[in-house]
């Protein structure tokens, strides 16, 4: 086993960390307070090739691998959870399905602008009545001549307000057993009847753009169907497996940021005439935090490695997402405890990290769903 990053992966980590510390971290509190989307930062990220890290150069990407991408997500999330979430969603959910399942024409028309950063990717899956139960999708797409007519509603969709296109899941028919056939369709956001509302007031990840989609008789060419129409459900499950690696990496980044602040504070804060880092109660907290972060990081990197090797990774992606997201919440919560009353104040930032971390236990499959995924991978039915 070789646990070292390659020289290229180390260079990417160094470059992204430097960028995140200089360009993102100083503005994270402002983005959180105002819920402002960091559009200028994403333009700079595009200039560095970050939005195309895992895609081939012929599609506007950087030609790197999943491990490099996971490292980048961690570093961006370490600076700002909301920015990290939008970055992860743009690559894993908005662009990756086109790379995996799109035709060459679709890749040239839609993946190239996403990988090069001309546009942000967005994936419309969740509905008011279809969250964890993705099979409960009610949005419908009916073939009318050479066009699909789409009607439905999506909620909590990341990046839609800054996307040229959104990949929307919709019921396109029923199979021989009477089960819904759910397909993915590329929908330009300027199509008549397509309304995007970005008015959510969120607890955390407030720098990330989150929207409601309403589709009323939206017509798109049948050529916009993504992949095999009868395998749409399996396709977006594969997409979610990849996305879980990035959410795990984001959890590691947020946890690392909270730990860094807790450790620095514990060394500076004096009580009873000595730094609180000398107290065994604080030392045990810090030791547990550091251990869980390292475990989570290794889980994420293993899942990414398996994906890069073309091997099954669904179980490991669920491991990584579940453990890293819950680790982020625990570590941020302990960081607040170590800070005491100061941790409850905005200026020390750890309270923001706890609010950001909580979403990771919900989005991309709740912790409960991850446990179901893992159980089924173990053969439990």
Order of alpha helices (4+ residues) and beta strands (2+ residues): alpha-alpha-alpha-alpha-alpha-alpha-alpha-beta-beta-beta-beta-beta-beta-beta-beta-alpha-beta-beta-alpha-alpha-alpha-alpha
